[in-house]
Amino acid sequence: MMKTDILIIGAGITGTAVARELSRFRAHISVIERGADIAEGATKANSGIVHAGYDALPGTKKAFFNVRGAAVYGNLCASLGVPYRRCGALVVGFDESDRAALERLKERGRTNGVPGLEILEKEALSALEPSLNPEASCALNVPGSAIVSPYELAFAMADDAALNGVEFRFGEDARSVAPDESGAGWIVDTGSSRYQCRAVINCAGAFGAELHNMISPEKLTMVHRRGQYYLLDRAETLPFSRTIFQCPNAMGKGVLVSPTVHGNLLIGPNAEDIENPLDTATTPEGLSFVLRTAQRTWPFLSVRTNITNFSGIRAHLNTDDFAVGAVSGCENAYEAIGIESPGLSSAPAIGEYLAAMVAEDMGLKRKDEIAAYVPGPKPFHEMTGEERDAAVRSNPEYGNIICRCEVVTEAEIRTAIRRPVGARTIDGVKRRTRAGMGRCQGGFCMPRVAEILSEELDCGILSVTKDGGASRILCDTVENMLKEAGRDE
């Protein structure tokens, strides 16, 4: 039995935000995650948009946390060294019914406290975004909308939390949550481990309602909503400088066309309700819908430069709102579930809110000193020539380019593995450094990344996996296979 004061279930953007805020208090805090790394669920597969808050219904938790979270994003990302850009957004309309919808969104945003919203007409649109479909007649201008790298933010918040004493454990799938018969709190069983904790915080993403229903008499139903995307290769000049939405519908904010903080163009998602919360497949039908719909925004859209497709699962509650706070009737049980869009935008505010609630309920005191998180050096591909020369002089491994597409060095990969909550898989390295995120998708660099992981983790290369579990990169060595075939001569 492993004992801890506070157990957080789930290490996505919400769980890591809660962990970081709680790490400022005197308590033993643990985070368990069913995946092999931070951000293995919806956090790694979403649009990366920090919404300003115009879409959420006034009075809902979505609206409350969205506006408060978006307000702190710039400073938070700057302090953690995470890519963030306030690029703005347009919600585009094509007819009078769309115009009426945009006016409603503008008023909703004003009610929520979102500044700077205005309706733009055709001429202004074409001046701002020349690649936009000329049939677009109007748009809601949202200057406060921004873009971020969601998983990089989760990694940084996890590192910050770990520096301040939070323990992270992976491959731990919470199968049951039940009151401790001794009255000491809660028992969480993962199959491989049992945790005894004074307080439990459910940030389990797609599995959040399932855990909620184990302890609460007030049952919730989770709808698993899959969204599929195209990611286009980086270009010197992108067709749009802002995120371009079409008018939203009952299934979400619709298909967008957006730059990413790394210079790619992201297109998607669709919205389809599915049974299996782990089914992140892409389908010809889903991708075809995304392409057709996006071409209404950008008629000349071509996916010839597409480098990958992916999908993510949105955790939609039947209440159509977030469930954040104490679990009714369950002492020292808390949750942040149903955190679909604008969940990424809301995460910092949810983390602050839940941490304050838990600390007050448990009588926790703030620490006298906090270990300062120091962001890593500038990525090698962003350095000037002089900066690169200095980096190589300080560490010759900067002179060894492992990923040619994204210009990622051996030094950066080894640093990613050595972080407080470091990479343990090929995908973990990829998301921390971008090695393997270019047009060849790891075709050239993956073997060397696997070797570096094997060296740093002091494990055999056959143990290296793509994303944990049974996803081994190599099944055997040539030498062993020849021996088995009787050809070891």
Protein Blocks (a to p, Z undefined) as FASTA:
>chain_A
ZZdfbdcehjdfklmmmmmmmmmpccddddddfblbehklmmlmcghiacfhlmpcghia
klmmmmmmmmmmmmmmmmnopacddebpadddfbfklmmmmmmmmmmmmmnopghiacdd
fklmmmmmmmbcfkbgbdcddfkbccddfklmmmmmmmmmmmnopacdehiacfbdcddf
klnapaddehjaccddfbdcdfehjmmmmmmmmmpmbdcdddddddddddddddfbdfbf
bdcdddddfkbnbjaddddfkopacedddddddfblmlccdcfklmmmmmmmmmmmmmmb
cfklpcbdcdddddddfklpacedjdehiahiacdehiacfkklmmmmmmmmmmmmmmmm
nopacdfbdcddddddddfklpcfklmmmmmmmomklmpcfblmlopafklmmmmmmpmb
acfbfklmmmmnopopamnnomlmmmmmmmmmmmmnopafklpcfkgpjlcfbfbdfklm
mmmnopaZZ
